[in-house]
Amino acid sequence: MTYVVALPCVDVKDRACTEECPVDGIYEGPRMLYIHPDECIDCGACEVVCPVEAIHYEDDLPAELRPFAAANAEFCAELGMPGGASAYGPVGRDHPLVAALPRA
């Protein structure tokens, strides 16, 4: 299991989580941040600093946010294993679930 960024992050992207992630496994799309499930070490450092409570342990995702587990995994699967978001830089796309959401 891994941690997952969900709906409250869309169009917010506070980035406090990226500063706390010891493995640099949180990647940035245009509207949301995504946790790479193969890089996440399940430490929870990101969850406690998120000001909008967008990060959840995958097993604890509320039912209405469960599609975001797949969105994080699918978004990151297309990246492969870049070994860190800082060196990779912002990704020029979001997962289709996020891209289709209305703007606030």
N, C-alpha and C positions, 0 to 999 in steps of 0.2 A: 504494500500500500504506500501511498504518497500523500503529500499535501496538494490541494487544488485551489486555484484562484477562481472565484465565481462572480456572479452578476454585480455585486456592489462595487467591483473594481472598474467596470465599464465606464469609460469617459472620466475616470477619476485618476487612476495611475499615480498614487501618492509616492511610490518607490521606497518607502521606509523599509519594506521587506527586502529589497535588493541589497540594501546596505547591511542587513543582518545575516543574509544567507552565506554560510561559510563555504559553500561549494560553487557560488556564483551561478546557480541553476535557475534563475528567474529571468525569462526572456520577455522582450517588449514588442508587442504589436502596436498598431496605430491607436487602438481604443482600449486595450487591456493588457495586463501582464499575464504570463503563463509560467507555471512551474513544470520543468522538464522531469517527468516521472523516473527516468533512468539516472538522473543526476541527483535527485533529491535524496537526502540521507535521513529523512524523517525526524529531524531534530526539533522542529516546531518553532525555531527562532523567528521565522517570518510571521507566523500566526499571531504571536503576542504583540507585535508592533504595528499590525495593520489597523489604521484608524477607522476604517469602514467595515471591519469584520468580514472581509471578502475571502479570507483564507480559512479553509477547513481541512481537517484530516479526512481523507477520502471516505472512510467508513462512517464518518459523522456528518456527511453532507445531508442537509434536509432534502426531502424528496423533490421539491421544486428546483433544486440546484444540481441534482445528479447529472444532468446532461453536460455540465461543465467539466466533469471528470474526463469524459471522452473528448471534449473540446481541447482541454489542456494536452492530453496524450496525443491526439491527432495533429494538433498544431506543432508539437515538438517532434513527432515522428518524421515530419517533412524536413526538419533541420538535421536529422541524424544525431551524431554525438559530437557537437562542436567543442565540448570541454570548457564551457564558460560563456556566459552572456556578455561580459564586458568586452572580450575580444571579438565576439560575433557582431555586436552592435544591434540596433533596432531592426526588426524584421518588417518588411514593407507590406505586410498583409495580416489580417486577423483570421481566426477560424470562421467559417461561414455562419455558425450560430451567433457569434458576436457581431460580425459584419451586418447581419440582417436585423439587428435590434434597432429600434428607433433611437435617434439622438435625443438627449435630454434637453 
